[in-house]
């Protein structure tokens, strides 16, 4: 599985794109200048890096995502489970619930999720 981790600044940059897409690369430069205090070259460098990783594309000056924010977070979750719990969701939930008591609402939501995914 490809490494889906992003640094804090890359995450902020990705969020800017997801919140504003589709947008022109010049619009992206303006937003990054305002929100991140970046120069044009920094914006294009980070954009190129994330395009090369398959997250976004810059085609004819139009920036769009290749995967949604939700899909991206799903990939990150899978990677975390794989690296930390050998891919075991039950092991993760056991570790999580040993430190934090689940509310009745959370238990109900998990049960609903289990029921929807039964084969």
Secondary structure, DSSP 8 states (H G I E B T S, - for coil): -------HHHHHHHHHHHHH-SEEHHHHHHHHHHHH---HHHHHHHHHHHHHTTSEEEETTEEEESS-HHHHHHHHHHHHHHHHHTT-HHHHHHHHHHHS---HHHHHHHHHHHHHH--
